[in-house]
């Protein structure tokens, strides 16, 4: 075949002759929409929009737990797979010394578990139910809401923007609430972007180093119970140390997860937990059952559930799984 025949053969070849087929299935229409919305500039995710909401600590200000839980439930009802996982303090050393370790842990957890997004949120935030959905709608690598310092009447970020002016780039913003696409975490060793970060601007400077801009959604305001405190606010080391002592006492108390309305029927042992047909109490890790007790005799989270008719193996059985056991320890196939 000469060159003319080759050209003729290529010209008449069916362009679909060597095209692969991919079948995609989505859990909801909102997931399908998110995939095709970003298909031109981002690889598809198995659960597009899936978000891990990671509260940093458990020192909840009154009402903040309920507002955060309601936001998670609202997101799930809208078709976004959303989990809530508290990052606990080890209660060792000066309070707030391990905040960035907790943030790094949240980043690793979201990255390893396979979430598309991570929302870091503090215990003094009062998010509206649709806050996460609004931030996700921008589909930007890093987005923060509009948080106003009521004392000075200015947003806690730089530069300042007028509220309601849309999506705007920021140099830094307060860590109260930060939405991060988990692909951004690929830039950092072990998906830990908060290592060696002393102040907020350090984190955002790292983002810019890898070519990622952070944006503020000035249309979405997040209320907070109190303005962030900085060392300069205490008026000296002595007052600052006294404040740390009080914070240390508070972080060792039972977290305030009570509902805003004391008579709210959606609570389990005083913890706001809007359990419905789609959410079972047995499926909530860390929620104490009424009358349950841990190994130390104190009421605490359940250690696991043993199915009826099945007994847990004792220590000897775990060490020698193939050794014959007594009939009293065998699984009863029927009653």
GIBEL-V681924 format. One record per backbone hydrogen bond with DSSP energy under -0.5 kcal/mol. CO is the residue of the C=O (numbers start at 1). NH is the residue of the N-H. E is the energy in kcal/mol with one decimal. If there is no record, write none. Layout:
CO|NH|E, CO|NH|E
This chain:
2|6|-1.9, 3|7|-2.2, 4|8|-2.0, 5|9|-2.5, 6|10|-2.3, 7|11|-2.0, 8|12|-1.4, 10|13|-0.7, 14|17|-2.0, 16|19|-1.2, 22|24|-0.6, 28|32|-1.6, 29|33|-2.5, 30|34|-1.9, 31|35|-1.9, 32|36|-1.9, 33|37|-1.6, 34|38|-1.4, 38|41|-1.1, 38|42|-1.6, 45|48|-0.8, 47|50|-2.3, 50|116|-0.9, 50|117|-2.4, 51|53|-0.7, 51|83|-2.0, 52|54|-0.7, 52|119|-3.0, 53|55|-0.7, 53|85|-2.5, 54|121|-1.6, 55|57|-1.1, 55|87|-2.8, 58|60|-1.9, 61|64|-2.1, 61|65|-0.6, 63|67|-1.9, 64|68|-2.1, 65|69|-2.6, 66|70|-2.7, 67|71|-1.6, 68|72|-1.9, 69|73|-2.5, 70|74|-2.4, 71|75|-2.0, 72|76|-2.0, 73|77|-2.3, 74|78|-1.3, 75|80|-2.4, 76|79|-1.5, 79|81|-0.6, 80|82|-0.5, 81|51|-2.6, 83|53|-3.2, 86|88|-0.7, 87|57|-2.4, 94|97|-2.0, 96|99|-1.0, 98|102|-2.3, 99|103|-2.3, 100|104|-2.5, 101|105|-2.3, 102|106|-2.0, 103|107|-2.2, 104|108|-2.6, 105|109|-2.5, 106|110|-2.5, 107|111|-2.4, 108|112|-3.0, 109|113|-2.2, 110|114|-1.0, 110|115|-2.1, 116|182|-1.9, 117|52|-2.0, 118|120|-0.6, 118|180|-3.1, 119|54|-3.0, 120|178|-2.3, 121|56|-2.2, 122|125|-1.1, 123|61|-2.4, 124|225|-2.3, 126|223|-0.7, 128|131|-1.7, 130|134|-2.1, 131|135|-2.1, 132|136|-2.6, 133|137|-1.5, 134|138|-0.6, 135|138|-1.0, 135|139|-0.5, 136|139|-1.1, 141|181|-2.8, 142|215|-2.4, 143|179|-2.9, 144|217|-2.8, 145|147|-0.7, 146|148|-0.5, 146|222|-2.5, 147|156|-2.4, 148|150|-1.0, 149|152|-0.6, 149|153|-2.6, 149|154|-1.0, 154|149|-3.2, 155|157|-1.6, 156|174|-1.8, 158|171|-3.0, 158|172|-1.4, 162|165|-1.2, 166|218|-2.2, 168|216|-3.5, 170|214|-0.6, 172|158|-2.0, 174|177|-0.7, 176|122|-2.3, 178|120|-2.7, 178|180|-0.5, 179|143|-2.2, 180|118|-2.4, 181|184|-2.0, 182|185|-0.7, 183|186|-1.3, 184|187|-1.7, 185|188|-1.5, 188|191|-2.2, 189|192|-1.4, 191|193|-0.5, 192|195|-0.8, 194|197|-1.5, 196|198|-0.6, 199|202|-1.3, 199|203|-0.8, 200|203|-0.9, 200|204|-1.5, 201|205|-2.1, 202|206|-1.7, 203|207|-1.8, 204|208|-2.0, 205|209|-1.8, 206|210|-1.3, 207|210|-0.6, 207|212|-2.9, 208|211|-1.4, 211|213|-0.5, 213|142|-0.6, 214|170|-2.4, 215|144|-2.3, 216|168|-2.3, 216|218|-1.2, 217|146|-0.6, 217|220|-1.3, 218|164|-1.7, 219|221|-0.6, 220|146|-3.1, 221|223|-0.5, 223|126|-2.8, 230|233|-2.4, 231|234|-1.2, 231|236|-0.5, 232|235|-0.6, 236|240|-2.0, 237|241|-2.6, 238|242|-1.9, 239|243|-2.0, 240|244|-2.0, 241|245|-2.1, 242|246|-1.9, 243|247|-2.2, 244|248|-2.6, 245|249|-1.7, 246|250|-1.9, 247|251|-2.3, 248|252|-0.5, 249|252|-0.7, 250|253|-1.8, 255|257|-1.4, 257|272|-3.1, 260|262|-0.7, 261|264|-2.4, 265|267|-1.7, 266|273|-1.7, 267|269|-0.5, 268|271|-1.7, 270|272|-0.5, 271|268|-2.9, 273|275|-2.6, 276|279|-1.4, 280|283|-1.2, 281|284|-1.3, 283|285|-0.8, 284|287|-1.4, 286|288|-0.6, 287|302|-0.5, 289|292|-2.4, 294|297|-1.4, 298|294|-3.0, 305|307|-0.5, 307|310|-2.1, 309|332|-1.3, 314|318|-1.9, 315|319|-1.9, 316|320|-2.1, 320|323|-1.4, 326|329|-1.8, 327|330|-0.8, 331|333|-0.7
